[in-house]
Amino acid sequence: MARKKIDKDKVEDVVSKSQLKREMHGLQELGKKLLELKKQDLENIGISDELHTALTETKRIKHREGLRRQMQFIGKLMRKEGQETIDVIDAHFEKQRTLHNISNQQHHLVEQWRDRIIAEGHPAIELFIEKYAEGDRQWLRQIIRAIAHETTKNKPPISARKLFVHLRDTVANQKH
């Protein structure tokens, strides 16, 4: 039996069946994420009417098998969408992830400032005011005294919560 000789220059980029399945499942997962979007966000993305209708109908389906089939249908419709639309959808979710990460970082920063101000007192307040000129030095000193009073009397940490809100608002309003 003679073997065929394959010319490497003529071999085109052949996508394996496994790769096609991975891409199909990826689009189906992207379709699942679209289900979580609000109606207004979904309309702003610019998907086809057929896909929009399928996503709307999916929210009404309660039966497990029906939902599975509908998700496969959404995956099929996602494959029909243009690459530009898929890129817009990906960009939308990437923007959401970025905003979420920024929000988490800011929350952790405020927690760190709150803990530091409670632990160190006036030196930490001065550092905070240096960094955030919008901060109210006098109010911060008063709230630290109130926190110390609440701590010694074993009262709920109402002042610590007020401090957190004040720091959060000050950090959020900082001009970049």
C-alpha positions in Angstrom: 0.0 0.0 0.0 1.5 3.3 -1.0 1.5 6.3 1.3 0.3 9.6 0.2 2.8 12.4 0.6 1.3 15.5 2.2 2.7 18.8 1.0 3.0 20.9 4.2 2.6 24.2 2.3 -0.9 23.1 1.0 -2.2 22.1 4.4 -4.7 24.7 5.5 -5.5 25.5 9.1 -7.7 22.6 10.0 -9.8 23.1 13.1 -10.3 19.9 15.1 -13.7 18.7 16.1 -12.7 19.1 19.7 -11.8 22.7 19.1 -15.1 23.4 17.4 -16.9 21.9 20.4 -14.9 24.0 22.8 -15.8 27.1 20.8 -19.4 26.0 20.7 -19.5 25.5 24.5 -17.8 28.8 25.0 -20.4 30.6 23.0 -23.1 28.8 24.9 -21.6 30.0 28.2 -21.5 33.5 26.9 -25.2 33.1 26.1 -25.8 32.1 29.7 -24.0 35.2 30.9 -26.3 37.2 28.6 -29.3 35.8 30.5 -28.0 37.6 33.6 -28.0 41.1 32.0 -30.8 43.6 32.5 -33.1 44.2 29.6 -31.6 47.7 28.9 -28.0 46.3 28.8 -29.1 43.5 26.5 -30.6 46.0 24.1 -27.5 48.2 24.2 -25.2 45.3 23.1 -26.8 45.1 19.7 -27.6 41.4 19.4 -30.0 40.0 16.7 -33.7 40.1 17.3 -33.8 36.3 17.1 -31.2 35.9 19.8 -32.9 38.5 21.9 -36.2 36.7 21.6 -34.6 33.3 22.5 -33.0 34.9 25.6 -36.3 36.4 26.7 -38.0 33.0 26.2 -35.3 31.2 28.2 -36.2 33.2 31.3 -39.7 31.6 31.2 -38.5 28.0 30.9 -38.6 26.1 34.2 -38.2 22.5 33.0 -34.6 21.3 33.1 -34.5 19.4 29.8 -36.3 22.3 28.0 -33.8 24.7 29.5 -30.9 22.6 28.3 -32.2 22.5 24.8 -33.0 26.2 24.8 -29.4 26.8 25.9 -28.1 24.7 23.0 -30.3 26.8 20.7 -28.9 30.0 22.1 -25.4 28.5 21.5 -26.4 27.9 17.8 -27.7 31.5 17.5 -24.5 32.8 19.1 -22.5 31.1 16.4 -24.6 32.9 13.8 -23.8 36.3 15.4 -21.0 38.2 13.8 -17.6 38.3 15.4 -18.0 42.1 16.0 -21.1 41.3 18.1 -19.2 38.6 20.1 -16.4 41.1 20.7 -18.8 43.7 21.9 -20.4 41.2 24.3 -16.9 40.1 25.6 -15.9 43.8 26.0 -19.1 44.4 28.0 -18.4 41.6 30.4 -14.7 42.6 30.7 -15.8 46.1 31.6 -18.1 44.7 34.3 -15.2 42.6 35.7 -12.9 45.6 35.7 -15.4 47.8 37.5 -16.1 45.0 40.0 -12.3 44.7 40.7 -11.9 48.4 41.1 -14.8 48.5 43.5 -13.3 45.7 45.6 -9.9 47.4 45.7 -11.5 50.6 46.8 -13.5 48.8 49.5 -10.3 47.1 50.8 -8.5 50.4 50.8 -11.3 52.0 52.9 -11.2 49.1 55.3 -7.5 49.5 55.7 -7.8 53.2 56.4 -10.6 52.6 58.9 -8.6 49.9 60.8 -5.4 52.1 60.7 -7.2 55.2 62.0 -8.9 53.2 64.8 -5.6 51.6 65.8 -3.2 54.5 65.5 -5.5 57.5 66.1 -4.1 61.0 65.3 -1.0 60.0 63.3 -3.1 58.0 60.9 -5.7 60.8 60.7 -2.9 63.2 59.6 -1.7 60.7 57.0 -5.2 60.3 55.7 -5.7 64.1 55.5 -2.4 64.4 53.6 -3.6 61.9 51.0 -7.2 63.0 50.9 -7.5 66.8 51.5 -11.3 66.5 51.4 -11.2 64.7 54.7 -12.6 66.4 57.8 -9.8 66.3 60.5 -12.0 67.5 63.3 -14.8 65.1 62.5 -12.3 62.2 62.3 -10.9 63.1 65.8 -14.4 63.2 67.3 -15.4 59.9 65.7 -12.2 58.3 67.1 -13.2 59.4 70.6 -16.7 58.0 70.1 -15.3 54.7 68.9 -13.1 54.5 71.9 -16.1 55.3 74.2 -18.2 52.6 72.4 -15.4 50.0 72.7 -15.0 50.6 76.5 -18.7 50.4 77.1 -19.1 47.3 74.9 -21.7 49.1 72.7 -22.4 48.3 69.1 -19.8 49.8 66.7 -22.1 52.5 65.3 -19.3 55.1 65.1 -17.0 52.7 63.3 -19.6 52.3 60.7 -20.0 56.0 60.4 -16.2 56.3 60.0 -16.3 53.7 57.2 -19.0 55.6 55.3 -17.1 58.9 55.7 -13.9 57.4 54.5 -15.6 55.6 51.6 -17.2 58.8 50.5 -14.0 60.8 50.9 -12.0 58.3 48.9 -14.7 58.1 46.2 -14.9 61.9 45.8 -11.1 62.3 45.5 -10.2 64.2 42.3 -7.7 62.2 40.2 
